[in-house]
Amino acid sequence: MELALVIVVVAFALGFDYTNGFHDAANAIATSVSTRALTPRAALIMAAVFNLVGALLGTQVATTIAEDIISISSVSSQEALIIVLSGLIGAITWNLITWRLGLPSSSTHALIGGLTGVGIASGVTVHWDAILDKVVIPMILSPFVGFLLAFLLMVGVLWLVRNSAPARTMRRFRISQTASAAAMALGHGLQDAQKTMGVIVLALVAGGFHTGDTIPLWVKLSAATAISLGTYSGGWRIMRTLGRKVIELDPARGFVAESVAASVLYASAYWLHAPISTTHTITSAIMGVGATKRLSAVRWGVAGNIGVAWVLTIPMAALVAACVYWILNPILT
């Protein structure tokens, strides 16, 4: 029974990773596609490749997910696996709902919300201090940091190219966007694929098939492959929201937004070990570069709808996960 549950949990974890890939594909490539720096298919292929590479570059965020959100050592292995499975179903459900609506919500916070909700429902230890330090504070700060850095860098770029020929300058930025989009995809893989690795390790430890916090190679490869396949399958609904509906981007602003967002993702993964949202980071950076035109250039109504999805993500994923646990636990135990 436990082996079967472990297999089911791993399958759902990779399924979440796949939905993460197509849900968040827009994070890496929406700006490049909207400015015509890359064709949609070329952008998806590039994003898939660099998601794969990024997923193999570190394990710091995976360790945070596996150890610092909930503790399941106090319950039986079977119940622990049900807890992890319920958290995943909550996250996947919210991902699919927001994808259907075309809203770029956070897969990161959906997963953390799912684990937190099922932790409360099951009565296991929820590490509120770690959630505050590594989730809530970065969740609040990263959009502000992304917005401010993108705004300031864009102002600096505009000053540097103020006397340059516009057509030639935009052509150079369009070429540069290939590199910035690749950097963004690398950061997305570094952040988001690691979260699935952490959940799989959590399930393996619960089932008695792994000890310690090291990430087995097969877990890294499977998570990296799943998110890459999901990315390649596309995310056109959310791509339209990020690339067109928030603001009409030009190549210079697309390059700056991607560069700033990628930098924030790397810093959070390597220095803070914090699972921040790639969605929040790139969206706020897009708003930041857009505000350098004029504040009215940003479509704040669309931004408000995105903000509502951000606020609802953790509690709604938590609620779904808790309900799934209350249904599954009597059936499977």
C-alpha positions in Angstrom: 0.0 0.0 0.0 2.8 2.5 0.9 4.8 1.8 -2.2 1.6 2.4 -4.3 1.0 5.6 -2.4 4.6 6.7 -3.0 4.2 6.1 -6.7 0.9 8.0 -6.8 2.5 10.9 -4.9 5.5 11.0 -7.2 3.2 10.9 -10.3 1.1 13.8 -8.9 4.3 15.7 -8.0 5.5 15.4 -11.6 2.0 16.3 -12.8 2.2 19.5 -10.7 5.6 20.2 -12.2 4.1 19.8 -15.7 1.3 22.2 -14.9 3.9 24.5 -13.4 5.8 24.4 -16.8 2.8 25.3 -19.0 1.3 27.7 -16.3 4.6 29.6 -15.9 6.0 29.3 -19.4 4.9 32.8 -19.9 7.2 34.0 -17.2 10.2 33.3 -19.3 9.1 34.1 -22.8 6.0 36.4 -22.8 8.1 39.6 -23.2 10.3 38.1 -25.9 7.3 36.9 -27.9 5.3 40.1 -27.5 8.3 42.2 -28.7 8.9 39.7 -31.6 12.4 39.1 -30.4 11.6 35.4 -30.7 8.9 33.4 -32.4 6.6 31.6 -30.0 7.9 28.1 -30.9 11.5 29.1 -30.8 10.9 30.8 -27.4 9.2 27.7 -26.0 12.0 25.4 -27.1 14.6 27.7 -25.6 12.7 28.1 -22.4 12.2 24.3 -22.1 16.0 23.7 -22.6 17.0 26.4 -20.0 14.3 25.2 -17.6 16.0 21.8 -17.7 19.4 23.2 -17.1 18.3 25.5 -14.3 16.6 22.6 -12.5 19.9 20.8 -12.2 21.9 23.8 -10.8 21.0 23.7 -7.2 18.9 22.1 -4.4 18.6 24.9 -1.8 15.0 25.7 -2.5 14.1 22.0 -2.7 15.5 21.6 0.9 13.3 24.5 2.1 10.2 22.8 0.7 11.1 19.4 2.0 11.9 20.5 5.6 10.7 24.0 6.4 7.0 24.1 5.6 5.5 21.1 7.5 6.8 18.2 9.6 5.2 14.9 8.9 7.5 12.7 11.1 4.8 12.6 13.9 2.3 10.6 11.8 2.3 7.2 10.2 4.0 6.8 6.8 0.7 6.2 5.2 -1.0 9.3 6.6 2.2 11.3 5.7 1.8 10.3 2.1 -1.8 11.2 2.1 -0.9 14.6 3.5 1.7 15.2 0.7 -0.8 14.0 -2.0 -3.5 16.2 -0.7 -1.2 19.2 -0.8 -0.3 18.5 -4.4 -3.9 18.1 -5.5 -4.7 21.5 -3.9 -1.8 23.2 -5.8 -2.6 21.5 -9.1 -6.3 22.5 -8.8 -5.5 26.1 -8.2 -2.9 26.1 -11.1 -5.5 24.8 -13.5 -8.2 27.3 -12.4 -5.9 30.3 -12.8 -4.5 28.9 -16.1 -8.1 28.6 -17.4 -8.8 32.2 -16.4 -5.5 33.4 -17.9 -4.2 34.8 -14.6 -0.5 34.5 -13.9 -0.8 33.4 -10.3 2.1 31.7 -8.4 2.6 28.0 -8.7 5.1 28.4 -5.8 2.5 29.8 -3.5 -0.1 27.3 -4.7 2.2 24.5 -3.5 3.1 26.1 -0.3 -0.6 26.9 0.3 -1.5 23.3 -0.4 1.1 22.0 2.1 0.1 24.5 4.7 -3.6 23.8 4.4 -3.2 20.1 4.7 -0.8 20.6 7.6 -3.5 22.5 9.5 -6.2 20.0 8.5 -4.2 17.0 9.6 -2.8 18.5 12.8 0.9 18.1 11.9 3.5 20.7 12.8 3.3 23.8 10.5 6.5 25.8 10.7 4.9 29.3 10.8 8.2 31.0 11.5 9.9 29.5 8.4 6.8 30.3 6.3 6.9 33.9 7.5 10.7 34.3 6.9 11.0 32.3 3.6 7.6 32.7 2.1 5.5 35.6 3.3 8.2 38.2 3.6 9.8 37.4 0.2 6.2 37.2 -1.3 5.7 40.8 -0.2 9.2 42.1 -0.9 10.0 40.5 -4.2 7.3 42.4 -6.3 8.4 45.7 -4.8 12.1 44.9 -5.4 11.3 43.8 -9.0 9.2 46.9 -9.7 11.7 49.3 -8.2 14.8 47.8 -9.7 13.2 47.5 -13.1 12.0 51.1 -13.0 15.4 52.4 -12.0 17.4 50.3 -14.5 15.0 51.3 -17.2 15.4 55.0 -16.4 19.2 54.4 -16.6 19.0 52.6 -19.9 16.8 55.3 -21.4 19.3 57.9 -20.4 22.2 55.9 -21.9 20.5 55.5 -25.3 18.9 59.0 -25.4 21.0 60.1 -28.3 21.0 56.8 -30.2 19.1 56.0 -33.3 15.8 54.4 -32.2 15.5 51.7 -34.9 19.1 50.5 -34.4 18.8 50.6 -30.6 15.6 48.6 -30.6 17.1 46.0 -33.0 20.0 45.5 -30.6 17.7 45.1 -27.6 15.6 42.6 -29.5 18.8 40.5 -30.1 19.7 41.0 -26.4 16.3 39.7 -25.4 17.4 36.2 -26.5 19.9 36.2 -23.7 17.7 37.8 -21.1 14.8 35.3 -21.9 17.3 32.4 -21.5 18.4 33.8 -18.2 14.8 34.1 -17.0 14.1 30.5 -18.1 17.2 29.3 -16.2 16.0 31.1 -13.1 12.5 29.6 -13.5 14.0 26.1 -13.6 16.3 26.8 -10.7 13.4 28.0 -8.6 10.3 26.0 -9.6 11.6 22.6 -10.5 13.4 22.5 -7.2 10.0 22.8 -5.4 8.8 19.6 -6.9 12.1 17.9 -6.0 11.5 18.9 -2.4 8.0 17.4 -2.5 9.2 14.1 -4.0 11.9 13.8 -1.3 9.3 14.5 1.3 7.2 11.6 0.0 10.2 9.3 -0.3 11.2 10.0 3.3 7.6 9.5 4.5 7.4 6.1 2.7 10.8 5.0 4.1 12.5 4.9 0.7 15.0 7.7 1.4 16.8 9.3 4.3 18.4 12.7 4.8 17.8 15.8 2.7 20.0 15.0 -0.4 18.2 15.0 -3.7 18.6 11.7 -5.7 19.8 12.2 -9.3 16.7 10.5 -10.7 14.5 13.0 -8.8 16.4 16.0 -10.3 16.2 14.6 -13.8 12.5 13.6 -13.6 11.5 17.0 -12.2 13.6 18.9 -14.7 12.1 16.9 -17.6 8.5 17.3 -16.4 8.8 21.1 -16.1 10.6 21.3 -19.5 7.8 19.3 -21.2 5.2 21.5 -19.5 7.0 24.6 -20.7 7.2 23.3 -24.3 3.5 22.5 -24.3 3.0 26.3 -24.0 1.0 28.7 -21.9 -0.7 30.9 -24.4 -3.5 32.3 -22.2 -1.1 33.6 -19.5 1.4 34.7 -22.2 -1.1 37.0 -23.7 -1.9 38.5 -20.2 1.8 39.2 -19.4 3.0 40.1 -22.8 0.1 42.3 -24.0 -2.5 43.1 -21.5 -0.4 44.5 -18.7 1.5 46.9 -21.0 2.6 47.0 -24.6 6.3 46.2 -24.4 9.1 47.3 -26.6 12.4 45.3 -26.8 14.3 47.6 -24.4 11.7 47.3 -21.7 11.4 43.5 -22.3 15.1 43.1 -21.9 15.3 45.1 -18.7 12.2 43.3 -17.2 13.7 39.9 -17.9 17.2 40.8 -16.7 15.9 42.2 -13.4 13.5 39.3 -12.8 16.3 36.7 -13.5 18.7 38.5 -11.1 16.1 38.4 -8.3 15.4 34.7 -8.9 19.1 33.8 -8.7 19.7 35.9 -5.6 16.7 34.3 -3.8 17.7 30.8 -4.7 21.4 30.9 -3.9 21.6 33.4 -1.0 18.2 33.3 0.7 17.2 29.8 -0.2 13.7 31.3 -0.5 11.1 29.8 -2.8 9.9 33.1 -4.4 7.4 33.4 -7.1 8.7 33.8 -10.7 5.3 35.0 -11.6 5.3 37.8 -9.1 8.8 38.8 -9.9 8.5 39.1 -13.7 5.0 40.7 -13.5 6.2 43.4 -11.1 9.3 44.0 -13.3 7.1 44.4 -16.4 5.0 47.0 -14.4 8.2 48.7 -13.3 9.5 49.2 -16.9 6.1 50.2 -18.0 5.8 52.9 -15.4 8.8 54.7 -17.0 6.6 55.6 -19.9 3.9 57.0 -17.7 1.9 55.5 -14.9 -1.2 55.3 -17.1 0.8 53.1 -19.5 0.3 50.2 -17.1 -3.2 48.8 -17.3 -3.8 48.8 -13.6 -7.2 47.1 -13.9 -5.5 44.0 -15.3 -2.7 44.4 -12.7 -5.5 44.5 -10.0 -7.0 41.2 -11.3 -3.5 39.6 -11.1 -3.1 41.0 -7.6 -6.4 39.4 -6.5 -5.2 36.1 -7.8 -1.9 36.5 -5.9 -3.8 37.2 -2.6 -6.1 34.3 -3.1 -3.6 31.7 -4.1 -2.3 30.5 -0.7 -5.7 30.4 1.1 -7.5 28.8 -1.8 -4.9 26.2 -2.5 -4.9 25.5 1.3 -8.7 25.1 1.4 -8.7 22.7 -1.5 -5.9 20.7 0.0 -7.6 20.5 3.3 -10.9 19.3 1.7 -9.0 16.7 -0.3 -7.3 15.4 2.9 -10.7 15.2 4.7 -12.0 13.1 1.8 -9.0 10.9 1.2 -7.8 10.2 4.8 -10.9 8.1 5.8 -10.8 6.2 2.5 -7.1 5.3 2.4 -6.4 4.7 6.1 
